[in-house]
């Protein structure tokens, strides 16, 4: 009987041992957004719910951050973020950011142009419009990264 109790207690201790979370190994996401943008705040929540730590900076002049990120003309959105060596523009899903950080591709960053309904931070009921996450280079060239 004592061995069964010991085995039970050992299994409970193992079950209660905290595992190393993804948040402890993921780089911090630094996000610049308008102070009044609700969908930007919702995207930040999406990232946090997926294990990222996000440092938010409210900014009046978003243009300078988009320029720092080398966002291609026409590929912008409402907020600009930096994570590791990459830029992330707009409502990019956390899964795409994680894929980028894991694979470490040779490009400048990711962008979801505009504000597509159903993308992270742009949820509205059951509506989910198809959208694309693009990878882009410093020279402004873009290519398909993921379709949603």
C-alpha positions as CSV (number, residue, x, y, z in Angstrom):
1,X,0.0,0.0,0.0
2,X,2.8,2.4,0.8
3,X,4.4,1.9,-2.6
4,X,1.0,2.8,-4.3
5,X,0.8,5.9,-2.2
6,X,4.4,6.9,-3.0
7,X,3.8,6.2,-6.7
8,X,0.6,8.3,-6.6
9,X,2.4,11.2,-4.8
10,X,5.3,11.1,-7.2
11,X,3.0,11.2,-10.2
12,X,1.1,14.1,-8.7
13,X,4.3,16.0,-8.0
14,X,5.4,15.4,-11.6
15,X,2.0,16.6,-12.9
16,X,2.2,19.8,-10.9
17,X,5.8,20.6,-11.9
18,X,5.7,23.7,-14.1
19,X,6.9,23.1,-17.6
20,X,9.1,25.7,-19.4
21,X,6.7,27.8,-21.3
22,X,7.1,29.0,-24.8
23,X,6.9,32.6,-23.4
24,X,10.3,32.0,-21.6
25,X,12.0,31.2,-24.9
26,X,10.3,33.6,-27.3
27,X,11.8,37.0,-27.9
28,X,9.8,40.0,-26.8
29,X,7.5,41.7,-29.4
30,X,7.8,45.5,-29.4
31,X,4.7,47.0,-30.9
32,X,4.0,50.6,-32.0
33,X,0.4,51.6,-32.4
34,X,-2.0,54.5,-32.2
35,X,-3.2,55.2,-28.7
36,X,-6.8,54.9,-29.8
37,X,-6.6,51.8,-32.0
38,X,-8.8,49.0,-30.5
39,X,-7.9,46.3,-33.1
40,X,-4.2,46.8,-32.4
41,X,-4.9,46.2,-28.7
42,X,-6.8,43.0,-29.6
43,X,-3.9,41.8,-31.8
44,X,-1.6,42.4,-28.8
45,X,-3.9,40.2,-26.7
46,X,-3.8,37.5,-29.4
47,X,-0.1,37.5,-29.3
48,X,0.0,37.3,-25.5
49,X,-2.6,34.5,-25.5
50,X,-0.2,32.6,-27.7
51,X,2.8,32.9,-25.4
52,X,4.5,36.1,-26.5
53,X,5.4,39.0,-24.2
54,X,4.5,42.3,-25.9
55,X,5.8,45.7,-25.1
56,X,3.4,48.3,-26.4
57,X,4.3,51.9,-27.3
58,X,1.6,54.3,-28.2
59,X,2.8,56.6,-31.0
60,X,1.4,59.5,-32.9
61,X,3.8,59.2,-35.9
62,X,3.5,55.7,-37.2
63,X,5.3,56.6,-40.4
64,X,8.8,56.5,-38.8
65,X,8.2,52.9,-37.5
66,X,6.9,51.7,-40.8
67,X,10.0,53.3,-42.4
68,X,12.3,51.5,-39.8
69,X,10.6,48.3,-40.8
70,X,11.0,48.9,-44.5
71,X,7.3,48.2,-45.1
72,X,6.7,48.0,-48.9
73,X,4.4,50.6,-50.4
74,X,0.8,49.4,-50.2
75,X,1.6,46.6,-47.7
76,X,1.0,48.6,-44.5
77,X,-1.5,48.2,-41.7
78,X,-2.4,49.9,-38.5
79,X,0.5,48.7,-36.2
80,X,4.1,47.9,-36.6
81,X,6.1,45.4,-34.5
82,X,9.6,44.2,-34.1
83,X,10.5,40.7,-32.9
84,X,14.1,39.3,-33.0
85,X,15.6,40.5,-36.3
86,X,12.2,40.8,-38.0
87,X,9.5,43.3,-38.5
88,X,5.8,42.3,-38.3
89,X,3.2,44.6,-39.9
90,X,-0.5,44.4,-39.1
91,X,-2.7,41.5,-38.1
92,X,-0.2,38.7,-38.6
93,X,-1.3,35.5,-36.7
94,X,0.9,34.4,-33.9
95,X,1.4,31.0,-35.6
96,X,3.0,32.8,-38.6
97,X,5.3,34.8,-36.3
98,X,6.3,31.6,-34.5
99,X,6.9,29.8,-37.9
100,X,9.1,32.7,-39.0
101,X,11.1,32.7,-35.7
102,X,11.5,28.9,-35.8
103,X,12.6,28.7,-39.5
104,X,14.6,31.9,-39.5
105,X,14.1,32.7,-43.2
106,X,16.2,35.3,-45.0
107,X,13.7,38.2,-45.3
108,X,12.9,41.4,-43.5
109,X,9.5,40.6,-42.1
110,X,5.9,39.6,-42.4
111,X,2.9,41.7,-43.3
112,X,-0.9,41.3,-43.5
113,X,-1.9,44.3,-45.6
114,X,-4.9,46.3,-44.4
115,X,-7.2,45.0,-41.8
116,X,-8.9,41.9,-43.1
117,X,-12.0,40.7,-41.1
118,X,-11.3,37.5,-39.2
119,X,-7.6,38.1,-38.8
120,X,-6.3,38.3,-35.3
121,X,-7.6,41.5,-33.7
122,X,-10.2,41.9,-36.4
123,X,-12.7,39.3,-35.3
124,X,-16.3,40.2,-35.9
125,X,-18.8,37.5,-35.2
126,X,-18.5,34.6,-37.6
127,X,-17.2,36.6,-40.5
128,X,-13.7,35.5,-41.7
129,X,-12.5,36.9,-45.0
130,X,-9.6,35.1,-46.6
131,X,-6.3,36.9,-46.2
132,X,-2.6,36.4,-46.9
133,X,0.5,36.8,-44.8
134,X,3.3,38.0,-47.1
135,X,7.1,37.9,-46.4
136,X,9.0,40.9,-47.7
137,X,12.6,41.9,-48.4
138,X,14.4,45.1,-47.7
139,X,14.1,46.0,-51.4
140,X,10.3,45.9,-51.1
141,X,9.7,42.6,-52.9
142,X,7.1,40.4,-51.4
143,X,6.1,36.7,-51.6
144,X,3.4,34.5,-50.2
145,X,4.2,33.2,-46.7
146,X,0.8,31.8,-45.6
147,X,-2.8,31.9,-46.7
148,X,-5.7,32.0,-44.2
